[in-house]
Amino acid sequence: MSDYEFHIDRFSLMTSLLNVVNETSSESSANILARYFLEHLYELGKLNIYDVAEDCYISRSGVQRFCKAIGFDTFSNLKVNSPVELTVHQGAIISYANRPDFRHYARDAMGEMMREIEELSDRQDISDLARRIHDCRRVVLLTAEYSSMAPRNLQQELMAIGKLVSLVTDSHTDFTLLRSLGEDELLIVCSATGNYAYAAQELIGELRLPCKALITLSRDPIFRESYDKVFYLSENADNCQRSVYTKYGMSYFFDLVYSTYLKMYYRA
């Protein structure tokens, strides 16, 4: 696990700020503050709340309310936590693509990834997951917002053939839906690197439901205690680092799940 202490309500500062920019009016105080923080992303630890308030024409209390709204108790709390998180993510994002042979690397690595995920899916009985999705009265996918594309695609694909599943991400911190889950209901946590699963660990432990599944690259045995089923995307825990597995593994895994679901239950 990273030295950064991930928290489910503020799993990724960058993602939270980008969500605000994407989803609010450009003239709103939230949008103005989000843009300001993004423009000073790698200087956040040095910012002074007085300067932020003055530059954005927003009161200091307004700045504090914004920080709380995106998951930080105070502006000072945001300043303390952000540098480590950003360093971790920046380094991983850049190093993944910053290689002279990237095209050859990506092509070969993706072929190997697909072969391994196919083999593991058969061995781990992916049809069991498809069966659970079909049989459970309610299904919820839980993931970090910046990793939500694959679960969103699965949600849309299943809806196209009449199966409604819900999606919860860290950009929306109301977990009432999760806490209301019970018998005959399924929670699927999607965490390629395992970091979001760590962030959600306390919440998952509170949920008293029999069907909890995790999809991950992490081999940490702690997850075996929290989930009745763990689906691994690789045999190699080193793939938890930024790789084709973390970028594309979940998408291909869900393609296999959906294909299996169709063969088992869809009748044209």
ABEGO torsion letter per residue (X at the ends): XBABBBBAABABAAAAAAAAAAABBAABAAAAAAAAAAAAAAAAAABBAAAAAAAAGBBAAAAAAAAAAAGBABAAAAAAAAAAAAAAAAAAAAAAABBAAAAAAAAAAAAAAAAAAAAAAAAAGAAAAAAAAAABABBBBBBBAAAAAAAAAAAAAAAAAGBBBBBBBAABABAAAAAABBBGBBBBBBBAAGAAAAAAAAAAAABBBABBBBBBABABAAAAAABABBBBABABAAAABBBAAAAAAAAAAAAAAAAAAAAAABBX
